[in-house]
Amino acid sequence: MRVGPIAPTGAPLRAAPRQMGAAPTSLALLFSTLLVPPDAVPFDPSFDDFAPHPALDAETIAAWPYDPPAGEGTGGLNLARVEYPAGTPFTLPFAAGTDLESDEPESLLELSAPTTVCKLWESEFADEEDMWMSDDLSERLSMFHNARACHGDVLVGGLGLGLFAQMLASNPAVRSMTVVDLSPHVAALAWPAVERAWRAAGRDDGAAQLVTANIEEALRSSQERYDAVFLDTWATLSSANLPYVNHLRDLALARVRPRGRVLLWGYAFMLHLLAREMHAAASMTAAEAAEARASHPLPRMLDDLLGAQLDTADGAAPSMEESRRRAVAHGTALVSPEPYEVWV
């Protein structure tokens, strides 16, 4: 599943798409104010796309212009629209400065107006745990942070519900966008609204392009260079995603121009989850570590992620700062050309 629930705006979605919230120029102004300038470092693992910001309260996020999917979905897709009343609190992943030994940290944003959330499943079974995509509040915040870090010509891996692609249209630092998505059914659902958003922002025809392909294959085969590459093709936030995400990261780094940037959805939070797991593993006794190894259904994954901690477990964990440092070093170095065969 993804993370959190949302707030597009107060009005419920209807069959005919409509622009929601404030005028696009207000979002463009916010982008201009909070723009992340180009840097010589092409990938920053500490970039936190769920970070709170005083200018990004629930009311502001809910007012951003967004043209949500209007159809019902095809090819087995199941699109649901869920009404949330004003006052509904939404949880956001929040890792910065948190205690690795406490319950999973979350920050809360409360809706100031009734809001409808789009949620997409790949089947008719609409269970929250199996949800594939949503445009909830955490998604909006994350997509904004990633969009404000883009400039020039942008390559996007994963269309989703079109939220990120629409936000890019309002970023004055972005010149063009190429979206690569494998699913023609997702494209049929979300791309028309993206095209409308780019036209409404006064963009030239052809500035936004959609390619139906696998993003990994596209990164391998293309000789194009981009000023920013944003990837969001994994369904969950889990430390188990890191080896394959790092594989995609390395392919993307070969596609960026000087002072270009690679952005990966939820990366800093996945490193935080790894730090928590490494810290807990290091805190085990030798007997507990042996039991964890014997009972785990995916021993290769466990060994890749936590093997060093389990091998030396003696019941005495390092400091939380040291666990964070080790997680960044280990989590950014793990690379696998294939994801673990597990829904995480």
Secondary structure, DSSP 4 states (H G I P E B T S, - for coil): -------S-SSPP-SS---BSS-HHHHHHHHHHH-----S-S--TT--TT---TT--HHHHHHS-B----S--STT-EEEEEEE-TT-EEEEE--TT--TTSSPPEEEEE-SS-EEEEEEESSS---GGG--EE--HHHHHHHHHHHHT--EEEEEE--TTSHHHHHHHT-TTEEEEEEEES-HHHHHHHHHHHHHHHHHTTPPTTSEEEEES-HHHHHHH----EEEEEE---SS--GGGHHHHHHHHHHHHTTEEEEEEEEETTHHHHHHHHHHHHHHHHTS-HHHHHHHHHH-S-HHHHHHHHHHHHHT--S----HHHHHHHHHHHHHH---SS--SS--
